[in-house]
């Protein structure tokens, strides 16, 4: 390493607390996620809370081809390992990533069966569980806390916005306060916690979006994913957009990068940033059109922007008192 490089609080010279650096610190080497579809649904799809789902959501837009709920979980694990072996030959340890829909939306006995199947594979060292804050309770958290004593376990909650008016407009079906409760209860039990937020949702000004940096920074999060809003085919939001695109203020690429730089400057440097952008396959994407950039290319562009500004994650961060 160049001895003149600045080392930031997270222990390396990257200008943000990166997921790759986090994995290196936690695992000492490469660990690959294997996406698993266990056949869950969501409470705002099956009528438990609402129907129709979130207005922006089409799960088919991010599920890998090998990932089908009709396949046994162990088969999905094995096919996922084979799929990634061609791209990442150094990967020998894996995390089973339960991504599709809400992966705690079932009785506890069912969850135990599902997750024990994934953990039974010798290559799987832990779990990444995507879910909603209204699909968790103390009993389920106690179960995951026991798993977390022996395995790597992180529960990722979809927050999407810190504003209840936005959550209502996108048919999210839960409040921000419930998301905060779920995050704090999870962290209190020693389980790692991740979150997901979307920038550019209808009705939110750029100042309101930036203000979320302080709100989110105060939560006991280990990781976070940032996504720009994309209009995806076969969603309620696509229908809204095609009917009246003027109600949307979608980010252009350069504007989004500038916004992110401002956001990250104010963001807690202890929280790992797993992802900056959403990457929808072109066949699903309605808008915005950013060209054929991959997420890793956009990440390089973002780091160069931070360098040009002599900026970094947490440069202007001040904890809430």
Secondary structure, DSSP 8 states (H G I E B T S, - for coil): --TTS---TTSSSSSS-BHHHHHHHHHSS--EEEEE------TTTSSSS-SS--TT--GGGT--TT--TTS-HHHHHHHHHHHHHTT-TT---EEEEE-SS-TT-S-HHHHHHHHHHHHTSTTEEEEEEEE-GGG--HHHHHHHHHHHTTSEEEEEEEEE-S-HHHHHHTT--S-HHHHHHHHHHHHHTT-EEEEEEEE--TT--HHHHHHHHHHHHTS--SEEEEEE--EETTSHHHHHHHH-GGG-----HHHHHHHHHHHHHTS-TTSEEEES-----GGGEEE----S--HHHHHHHHHHHHHHTT--TTTT-----
